[in-house]
């Protein structure tokens, strides 16, 4: 059951991670500009150079606020330590990928292996709860699903990090959904971990929204994806998370299905979208280009980058509503 | 902004959500309870293997249909816009 103490700690954790990210990002912008750690914003006609690896602020704020939770919540130390281990390992993988791009098949393998602390420390319950069905027992299959789930979640979040504010915006909605669902389902772990990750992402979104002052890089997107998957497993929010992640899953699934396998973004010759002379984005008509969520949205007509992100966020809000409805169906025992 | 197109994407999400829940219920109510009156370990293994295989096949069919629906809708919308 959720206590008032949980809610106070969640609010404190949210504030800590929000403040750390909010203060850290301007510092990182200056440092990365000095060191030349920049990426080209390809969706703008003038192609500006923007500092990359801003997701480092997300990783640092999550580490600090999780340490805070370890100190104040003695009864859940095992869960928070596991969360910390998974997020740090995946964050390091993301940082390495930002510095020296990893093989497109190696990245999901490494992120999948990062889930091992959850299995080793036994911080999961192999009885996921579904609406209508109720409690199920997946003793043998569940650990395998954790490994696959972490790889899917990290890479799905990473694949939607294509426009200014798209990852931070959609994942903020997703984490808010997990927070509300945790309250509905009485998951203390879900509330505390969603709150700290949400705090960090909301602050990052402020700088990453259109026109972006900083990019998150793989260090940010993989960290957030790992945090979401770990919250889903340890907070027993599996089905709710799958529903809330629908835009991310659609983007990853249809992209991979249309190009027929795992390829790094830079390896795909045919781009899914193109920038028009007036700055609007249009869907590519190339049959070899992947059917990403952005391309699917732009099939309805050209849009400005910020409009595409607004549609992403709208789809995330809608999926969030369906996820909360799913949580309510579980809570009511339907 | 093409609101009709966005509503169609929301419709696809709703359909995927509803069929996912229905599929889970179908698997849980009709495939998981399948049993065979035999104490033999080989028979138990075969029954378990069949259940996993049947559920997996259903999931793959569902994914295939979802992908096909999106592909058909995407190309139809893109062609209609040109």
Interface residues (C-beta under 8 A of the other chain):
Chain A: X130 X131 X132 X133 X136 X141 X242 X243 X246 X247 X250 X253 X254 X257 X258 X283 X285 X291 X295 X296 X297 X299 X300 X301 X303 X307 X311 X314 X315 X318 X319 X322 X326
Chain B: X1 X2 X4 X5 X6 X9 X10 X13 X14 X16 X17 X20 X21 X24 X25 X28 X52 X63 X66 X67 X70 X71 X74 X77 X78 X81 X82
